[in-house]
Amino acid sequence: METVKFNNQWTNNLFPQGFPIRTTTIISGPGGSGKPLIGYIFASDWLNAGGQVVFLLASTTVDYFKKSMLMLDVDPDNFPEQVYMIELDPTINDLQIISANHIKANFVIPENWDKALTVANQFFAQKENKLGMMVSGAALNLLFFSKTYGQLIHKKIKEYIIQNTDKTLFFSVNSDAFKPLVEELENIVDILLFSEMRKPMTLFLQVQKAKEVAFFDQEVKVPLSSEILDSIKHEAEKGKTHLIPMIKNI
């Protein structure tokens, strides 16, 4: 299996032979356990190694996403040819182009999930890249709250994971909500990570499985300050309070 070594000792310690390319990963854990930030760490490493990243932003705005990345010392605006942002907007029915590398989409609707990712693929189509594309999606099980599309978008995400052969997928889900649906996704990915927040504000991560690649199987502390973790937790709670009622009505 082809792997990449990052310029980050923490992630390299988790995967001593390198992180596997063109695999599927899920970070699972209870609410408020820093899953999006962990995803951003890996996405930042991917960008710094020269890869391309599509960010599926289900629980936050592009503005706050950029602030979160800056907390990790990565400015997405410095990677205009490597970053594409798909921001969830449950108030529209289709897609809306915001800039060359930013669209809004109601990807609660499975058809729009396909459309948005097709647009992202087209953005990168003429840009050669050794690592290829990572699709980084946080809090994806928020989409399951839709009365009309919840089961359908779960099926779409599951199919996307199973059928993936050419991209590196890195998704996060909340293990507190829709547990049976989340477990279905956990069971089919190549790599499963579990995060947990403990008092007084310390984040831990453990690799629970990884197919065909060496990994460190003990729990490790995530190198993020309590200030960063508190900021992200507050934003996540605010986002969910705002988004879930709207998604339920779709």
Sequence and secondary structure as in RCSB ss.txt:
>XXXX:A:sequence
METVKFNNQWTNNLFPQGFPIRTTTIISGPGGSGKPLIGYIFASDWLNAGGQVVFLLASTTVDYFKKSMLMLDVD
PDNFPEQVYMIELDPTINDLQIISANHIKANFVIPENWDKALTVANQFFAQKENKLGMMVSGAALNLLFFSKTYG
QLIHKKIKEYIIQNTDKTLFFSVNSDAFKPLVEELENIVDILLFSEMRKPMTLFLQVQKAKEVAFFDQEVKVPLS
SEILDSIKHEAEKGKTHLIPMIKNI
>XXXX:A:secstr
  EE  S HHHHHHSTT EESS EEEEEESTTS HHHHHHHHHHHHHHTT EEEEEESSS HHHHHHHHHHTT  
GGG TTTEEEEEE TT SSEEEEETTEEEE TTSHHHHHHHHHHHHHHHTTS  SS EEEEEESGGGGGG TTTH
HHHHHHHHHHHHH SSSEEEEEEETTSSHHHHHHHHHHSSEEEEEEEETTTEEEEEEEEETTS    S EE    
HHHHHHHHHHHHHHHHHHHHHHHT 
